Amino acid sequence: MTPALVRPWMDSPSNWQWYPDKKQDCLATVNQVFSFLNPLTFRHVIDQYATGYRDCTHAEFLRGVSPLLGEAVGVAFVSRVARNSQD
């Protein structure tokens, strides 16, 4: 690889001041990734439990849905914390 194709912020830690918003971009990435995970969690709730609620008992339904809803709350919390930390 020729030196012209190397990204300057990847050369050494001393060149990182060239890219000062690295923390902001990392927080934005975390926010976006966790924002995309939330619909995925609800898809599992709908596909596995809401459409087939007659196939399982009340206890099985709660045991299956509760961790997924807890995951949805956790994902939303991390996403909001990352978004608020950007400011």
DSSP file (Angstrom, degrees, kcal/mol; ACC not computed):
  #  RESIDUE AA STRUCTURE BP1 BP2  ACC     N-H-->O    O-->H-N    N-H-->O    O-->H-N    TCO  KAPPA ALPHA  PHI   PSI    X-CA   Y-CA   Z-CA
    1    1 A M              0   0    0      0, 0.0     5,-0.0     0, 0.0     0, 0.0   0.000 360.0 360.0 360.0 131.4    0.0    0.0    0.0
    2    2 A T    >>  -     0   0    0      1,-0.1     3,-1.7     3,-0.0     4,-0.5  -0.452 360.0-115.3 -76.7 151.9    1.4    3.4   -1.0
    3    3 A P  G >4 S+     0   0    0      0, 0.0     3,-0.7     0, 0.0    -1,-0.1   0.749 112.1  66.7 -59.6 -24.0    1.6    6.0    1.7
    4    4 A A  G 34 S+     0   0    0      1,-0.2    -2,-0.0     3,-0.0     0, 0.0   0.779 100.3  50.0 -68.5 -24.7   -0.9    8.2   -0.1
    5    5 A L  G <4 S+     0   0    0     -3,-1.7     2,-0.3     2,-0.1    -1,-0.2   0.559  86.9 101.7 -91.4  -8.3   -3.6    5.6    0.6
    6    6 A V  S << S-     0   0    0     -3,-0.7     5,-0.1    -4,-0.5     3,-0.0  -0.599  79.0-119.7 -78.5 133.3   -2.9    5.3    4.3
    7    7 A R    >   -     0   0    0     -2,-0.3     3,-1.7     1,-0.1     4,-0.4  -0.575  18.0-136.3 -72.2 131.4   -5.4    7.2    6.5
    8    8 A P  G >  S+     0   0    0      0, 0.0     3,-1.0     0, 0.0     4,-0.5   0.795 100.1  57.8 -64.4 -29.4   -3.4    9.8    8.5
    9    9 A W  G 3  S+     0   0    0      1,-0.2     6,-0.1     2,-0.1    10,-0.1   0.576 101.5  58.1 -78.4  -5.8   -5.2    9.1   11.8
   10   10 A M  G <  S+     0   0    0     -3,-1.7    -1,-0.2     1,-0.1     6,-0.1   0.507  86.0  81.0 -96.5  -6.5   -4.2    5.5   11.7
   11   11 A D  S <  S-     0   0    0     -3,-1.0    -2,-0.1    -4,-0.4    -1,-0.1   0.975 108.0 -29.6 -65.9 -57.0   -0.4    6.2   11.6
   12   12 A S    >   -     0   0    0     -4,-0.5     3,-1.6     1,-0.0    -1,-0.2  -0.980  59.0-101.6-157.3 160.7    0.3    6.8   15.2
   13   13 A P  G >  S+     0   0    0      0, 0.0     3,-1.4     0, 0.0     4,-0.2   0.768 115.6  67.6 -60.6 -24.0   -1.4    8.1   18.4
   14   14 A S  G >  S+     0   0    0      1,-0.3     3,-0.5     2,-0.1    -5,-0.0   0.748  96.3  55.3 -68.7 -20.8    0.4   11.4   17.9
   15   15 A N  G X  S+     0   0    0     -3,-1.6     3,-1.6     1,-0.2     4,-0.3   0.410  79.3  94.6 -89.4   2.6   -1.6   12.1   14.8
   16   16 A W  G X   +     0   0    0     -3,-1.4     3,-1.5     1,-0.3    -1,-0.2   0.711  68.4  71.9 -70.6 -18.8   -5.0   11.6   16.6
   17   17 A Q  G <  S+     0   0    0     -3,-0.5    -1,-0.3     1,-0.3    -2,-0.1   0.704  84.8  70.7 -67.9 -15.3   -5.3   15.4   17.2
   18   18 A W  G <  S+     0   0    0     -3,-1.6    -1,-0.3     1,-0.3    -2,-0.2   0.777 103.7  41.9 -65.8 -25.6   -6.0   15.5   13.4
   19   19 A Y  S X  S+     0   0    0     -3,-1.5     3,-0.8    -4,-0.3    -1,-0.3  -0.721  72.3 167.3-122.5  77.7   -9.3   13.9   14.2
   20   20 A P  T 3   +     0   0    0      0, 0.0     3,-0.5     0, 0.0     4,-0.2   0.704  66.3  63.3 -73.1 -21.3  -10.6   15.7   17.3
   21   21 A D  T 3>  +     0   0    0      1,-0.2     4,-2.3     2,-0.1     5,-0.2  -0.008  62.4 119.9 -94.7  31.1  -14.2   14.4   17.3
   22   22 A K  H <> S+     0   0    0     -3,-0.8     4,-2.2     1,-0.2    -1,-0.2   0.903  75.8  49.0 -62.3 -41.8  -13.3   10.7   17.7
   23   23 A K  H  > S+     0   0    0     -3,-0.5     4,-2.4     1,-0.2    -1,-0.2   0.914 110.6  50.7 -64.2 -42.7  -15.3   10.5   21.0
   24   24 A Q  H  > S+     0   0    0      1,-0.2     4,-2.1     2,-0.2    -1,-0.2   0.904 111.4  47.9 -62.3 -41.7  -18.3   12.1   19.5
   25   25 A D  H  X S+     0   0    0     -4,-2.3     4,-2.2     2,-0.2    -1,-0.2   0.871 110.4  51.5 -69.3 -36.2  -18.2    9.8   16.5
   26   26 A C  H  X S+     0   0    0     -4,-2.2     4,-2.5     2,-0.2    -2,-0.2   0.919 111.4  47.6 -65.0 -42.8  -17.9    6.7   18.8
   27   27 A L  H  X S+     0   0    0     -4,-2.4     4,-2.4     1,-0.2    -2,-0.2   0.882 111.1  51.3 -65.3 -37.5  -20.8    7.8   20.8
   28   28 A A  H  X S+     0   0    0     -4,-2.1     4,-2.4     2,-0.2    -1,-0.2   0.885 109.9  50.1 -65.3 -38.2  -22.9    8.4   17.7
   29   29 A T  H  X S+     0   0    0     -4,-2.2     4,-2.7     2,-0.2     5,-0.2   0.924 110.6  48.6 -65.7 -44.4  -22.0    5.0   16.5
   30   30 A V  H  X S+     0   0    0     -4,-2.5     4,-2.4     1,-0.2     5,-0.3   0.920 111.5  51.1 -60.5 -43.4  -23.0    3.4   19.8
   31   31 A N  H  X S+     0   0    0     -4,-2.4     4,-1.9     1,-0.2    -2,-0.2   0.928 112.4  45.3 -59.5 -46.8  -26.3    5.4   19.6
   32   32 A Q  H  X S+     0   0    0     -4,-2.4     4,-1.8     2,-0.2    -2,-0.2   0.914 112.8  49.7 -66.1 -43.4  -27.0    4.2   16.1
   33   33 A V  H  X S+     0   0    0     -4,-2.7     4,-1.1     1,-0.2    -2,-0.2   0.934 114.4  44.0 -62.8 -46.1  -26.2    0.5   16.7
   34   34 A F  H  X S+     0   0    0     -4,-2.4     4,-1.0     1,-0.2    -1,-0.2   0.807 109.7  56.8 -71.6 -27.8  -28.3    0.4   19.8
   35   35 A S  H  < S+     0   0    0     -4,-1.9    -1,-0.2    -5,-0.3    -2,-0.2   0.853 108.1  48.2 -67.6 -33.7  -31.2    2.3   18.1
   36   36 A F  H  X S+     0   0    0     -4,-1.8     4,-0.7     1,-0.2    -2,-0.2   0.732 105.4  59.4 -77.7 -21.7  -31.2   -0.4   15.4
   37   37 A L  H  X S+     0   0    0     -4,-1.1     4,-2.0     1,-0.2    -1,-0.2   0.787  91.3  69.7 -75.4 -27.2  -31.2   -3.2   18.0
   38   38 A N  H  X S+     0   0    0     -4,-1.0     4,-2.0     1,-0.2     5,-0.2   0.927  99.3  45.1 -61.7 -48.7  -34.5   -2.1   19.6
   39   39 A P  H  > S+     0   0    0      0, 0.0     4,-1.9     0, 0.0    -1,-0.2   0.842 110.0  57.6 -63.6 -30.1  -36.7   -3.0   16.6
   40   40 A L  H  X S+     0   0    0     -4,-0.7     4,-1.6     2,-0.2    -2,-0.2   0.908 106.2  48.7 -64.3 -40.9  -34.9   -6.4   16.4
   41   41 A T  H  X S+     0   0    0     -4,-2.0     4,-1.8     1,-0.2    -1,-0.2   0.926 111.6  48.4 -64.5 -45.1  -35.8   -7.1   20.0
   42   42 A F  H  X S+     0   0    0     -4,-2.0     4,-2.5     1,-0.2    -1,-0.2   0.817 105.1  59.9 -67.3 -28.8  -39.5   -6.2   19.4
   43   43 A R  H  X S+     0   0    0     -4,-1.9     4,-3.1     2,-0.2     5,-0.3   0.910 105.4  48.9 -62.1 -40.9  -39.5   -8.4   16.3
   44   44 A H  H  X S+     0   0    0     -4,-1.6     4,-2.4     2,-0.2     5,-0.5   0.892 110.2  51.0 -66.0 -38.7  -38.6  -11.4   18.4
   45   45 A V  H  X>S+     0   0    0     -4,-1.8     5,-2.1     2,-0.2     4,-1.7   0.940 116.5  40.7 -61.7 -46.5  -41.3  -10.5   20.9
   46   46 A I  I  <>S+     0   0    0     -4,-2.5     5,-1.9     3,-0.2     6,-0.2   0.950 119.9  42.5 -68.4 -49.7  -43.9  -10.3   18.1
   47   47 A D  I  <5S+     0   0    0     -4,-3.1    -3,-0.2    -5,-0.2    -2,-0.2   0.898 124.3  32.7 -67.4 -41.6  -42.8  -13.3   16.1
   48   48 A Q  I  <5S+     0   0    0     -4,-2.4    -1,-0.2    -5,-0.3    -3,-0.2   0.816 135.8  10.7 -88.4 -30.9  -42.1  -15.7   19.0
   49   49 A Y  I  <5S+     0   0    0     -4,-1.7    -3,-0.2    -5,-0.5     6,-0.1   0.795 119.0  52.8-121.2 -43.2  -44.7  -14.8   21.5
   50   50 A A  I > <S+     0   0    0     -5,-2.1     3,-0.6     1,-0.2    -4,-0.2   0.872 114.1  43.6 -71.3 -35.0  -47.4  -12.4   20.4
   51   51 A T  T 3 <S+     0   0    0     -5,-1.9    -1,-0.2    -6,-0.2     3,-0.2   0.752 124.3  35.1 -80.7 -22.4  -48.4  -14.4   17.3
   52   52 A G  T >  S+     0   0    0     -6,-0.2     3,-1.3     1,-0.1     4,-0.3  -0.137  71.7 130.1-121.7  39.6  -48.4  -17.7   19.2
   53   53 A Y  G X  S+     0   0    0     -3,-0.6     3,-0.6     1,-0.3    -1,-0.1   0.735  71.1  59.7 -68.2 -20.1  -49.6  -16.8   22.6
   54   54 A R  G 3  S+     0   0    0      1,-0.2    -1,-0.3    -3,-0.2    -2,-0.1   0.669  95.0  64.7 -79.2 -15.7  -52.2  -19.6   22.6
   55   55 A D  G <  S+     0   0    0     -3,-1.3     2,-0.3    -6,-0.1    -1,-0.2   0.586 102.6  48.3 -84.1 -10.2  -49.5  -22.2   22.2
   56   56 A C  S <  S-     0   0    0     -3,-0.6    -7,-0.0    -4,-0.3     2,-0.0  -0.892  84.9-105.3-130.8 159.8  -47.8  -21.6   25.6
   57   57 A T     >  -     0   0    0     -2,-0.3     4,-2.4     1,-0.1     5,-0.2  -0.218  38.3-103.2 -74.9 170.6  -48.9  -21.2   29.1
   58   58 A H  H  > S+     0   0    0      1,-0.2     4,-2.3     2,-0.2     5,-0.2   0.900 122.6  49.5 -62.1 -41.4  -49.1  -17.9   31.0
   59   59 A A  H  > S+     0   0    0      2,-0.2     4,-2.6     1,-0.2    -1,-0.2   0.911 111.1  48.6 -66.3 -42.6  -45.9  -18.7   32.9
   60   60 A E  H  > S+     0   0    0      2,-0.2     4,-1.8     1,-0.2    -1,-0.2   0.897 110.8  52.2 -63.3 -39.4  -44.0  -19.7   29.7
   61   61 A F  H  X S+     0   0    0     -4,-2.4     4,-2.7     2,-0.2     5,-0.3   0.941 112.5  43.6 -61.7 -48.1  -45.2  -16.5   28.0
   62   62 A L  H  X S+     0   0    0     -4,-2.3     4,-2.2     1,-0.2    -2,-0.2   0.883 112.2  53.2 -66.2 -38.0  -44.0  -14.3   30.9
   63   63 A R  H  < S+     0   0    0     -4,-2.6    -1,-0.2     1,-0.2    -2,-0.2   0.824 116.2  40.4 -65.9 -29.9  -40.7  -16.3   31.1
   64   64 A G  H  X S+     0   0    0     -4,-1.8     4,-0.7    -5,-0.2    -2,-0.2   0.868 120.0  40.8 -84.6 -39.1  -40.1  -15.7   27.4
   65   65 A V  H  X S+     0   0    0     -4,-2.7     4,-2.7    -5,-0.2     5,-0.3   0.856 103.1  67.0 -80.8 -35.6  -41.3  -12.1   27.1
   66   66 A S  H  X S+     0   0    0     -4,-2.2     4,-2.4    -5,-0.3     5,-0.2   0.907 101.9  45.2 -57.5 -48.6  -39.8  -10.7   30.3
   67   67 A P  H  > S+     0   0    0      0, 0.0     4,-2.3     0, 0.0    -1,-0.2   0.886 114.0  50.9 -63.7 -34.8  -36.1  -11.0   29.3
   68   68 A L  H  X S+     0   0    0     -4,-0.7     4,-2.1     2,-0.2    -2,-0.2   0.902 111.5  46.3 -69.3 -38.9  -36.8   -9.6   25.8
   69   69 A L  H  X S+     0   0    0     -4,-2.7     4,-2.1     2,-0.2    -1,-0.2   0.879 112.0  51.8 -69.3 -36.0  -38.6   -6.6   27.2
   70   70 A G  H  X S+     0   0    0     -4,-2.4     4,-2.4    -5,-0.3    -2,-0.2   0.892 109.1  50.7 -63.5 -39.0  -35.8   -6.1   29.7
   71   71 A E  H  X S+     0   0    0     -4,-2.3     4,-2.7     2,-0.2    -2,-0.2   0.900 108.1  52.6 -63.7 -40.5  -33.4   -6.2   26.8
   72   72 A A  H  X S+     0   0    0     -4,-2.1     4,-2.3     2,-0.2    -2,-0.2   0.902 110.3  47.6 -62.7 -41.0  -35.4   -3.6   25.0
   73   73 A V  H  X S+     0   0    0     -4,-2.1     4,-2.3     2,-0.2    -1,-0.2   0.918 113.2  48.5 -65.9 -42.9  -35.3   -1.3   28.0
   74   74 A G  H  X S+     0   0    0     -4,-2.4     4,-2.5     2,-0.2    -2,-0.2   0.903 111.6  49.1 -63.2 -42.3  -31.6   -1.8   28.4
   75   75 A V  H  X S+     0   0    0     -4,-2.7     4,-2.2     1,-0.2    -1,-0.2   0.918 112.4  47.8 -64.5 -43.7  -30.9   -1.1   24.7
   76   76 A A  H  X S+     0   0    0     -4,-2.3     4,-2.4    -5,-0.2    -1,-0.2   0.888 111.2  52.2 -64.5 -38.2  -33.0    2.0   24.8
   77   77 A F  H  X S+     0   0    0     -4,-2.3     4,-2.5     2,-0.2    -2,-0.2   0.938 110.5  46.2 -63.8 -47.0  -31.2    3.2   28.0
   78   78 A V  H  X S+     0   0    0     -4,-2.5     4,-2.4     1,-0.2    -1,-0.2   0.902 112.6  51.4 -62.7 -40.4  -27.8    2.7   26.4
   79   79 A S  H  X S+     0   0    0     -4,-2.2     4,-2.1    -5,-0.2    -1,-0.2   0.918 111.8  45.9 -63.2 -43.4  -28.9    4.5   23.3
   80   80 A R  H  X S+     0   0    0     -4,-2.4     4,-2.7     2,-0.2    -2,-0.2   0.888 111.8  51.3 -68.3 -38.7  -30.2    7.5   25.2
   81   81 A V  H  X S+     0   0    0     -4,-2.5     4,-1.9     2,-0.2    -2,-0.2   0.922 111.2  48.2 -64.3 -42.7  -27.1    7.7   27.4
   82   82 A A  H  X S+     0   0    0     -4,-2.4     4,-0.8    -5,-0.2    -2,-0.2   0.902 112.7  48.9 -63.4 -40.1  -24.9    7.7   24.3
   83   83 A R  H >X S+     0   0    0     -4,-2.1     3,-0.6     1,-0.2     4,-0.6   0.922 113.0  46.1 -66.2 -43.3  -27.0   10.4   22.7
   84   84 A N  H >< S+     0   0    0     -4,-2.7     3,-0.5     1,-0.2    -1,-0.2   0.800 107.7  57.9 -71.4 -26.9  -27.0   12.6   25.8
   85   85 A S  H 3< S+     0   0    0     -4,-1.9    -1,-0.2     1,-0.2    -2,-0.2   0.695  93.6  68.7 -74.8 -18.5  -23.2   12.1   26.2
   86   86 A Q  H <<        0   0    0     -4,-0.8    -1,-0.2    -3,-0.6    -2,-0.2   0.831 360.0 360.0 -67.4 -31.2  -22.6   13.5   22.8
   87   87 A D    <<        0   0    0     -4,-0.6    -1,-0.2    -3,-0.5    -2,-0.1   0.475 360.0 360.0 -73.7 360.0  -23.7   17.0   23.8
